[in-house]
Amino acid sequence: MTTETAIQRAVRLAGGQRRLAIALGIKQPSVAEWLKRGKVPATRAASVSAITGISCKELRPDVFGEPSKKRAA
């Protein structure tokens, strides 16, 4: 069983690589390269977050910090 990465989830939520690229005003091969690398460029994280609802922290924890873990009540 494989775990979906943040960029894979972003592509899925956007409706595919082409749709995400169009929404960002870039070409599809750029998104394909992100998938290959396994991460969104830090300069695009805010835009991808606005489109998909995935936080910048989740998209790039190395830049924006680890996502906060929800505590059990």
Stockholm file with secondary structure:
# STOCKHOLM 1.0

chainA/1-73         MTTETAIQRAVRLAGGQRRLAIALGIKQPSVAEWLKRGKVPATRAASVSAITGISCKELRPDVFGEPSKKRAA
#=GR chainA/1-73 SS CCCCCHHHHHHHHHTSHHHHHHHHTSCHHHHHHHHHHTSCCGGGHHHHHHHHCCCHHHHCHHHHCCCCCCCCC
#=GC SS_cons        CCCCCHHHHHHHHHTSHHHHHHHHTSCHHHHHHHHHHTSCCGGGHHHHHHHHCCCHHHHCHHHHCCCCCCCCC
//
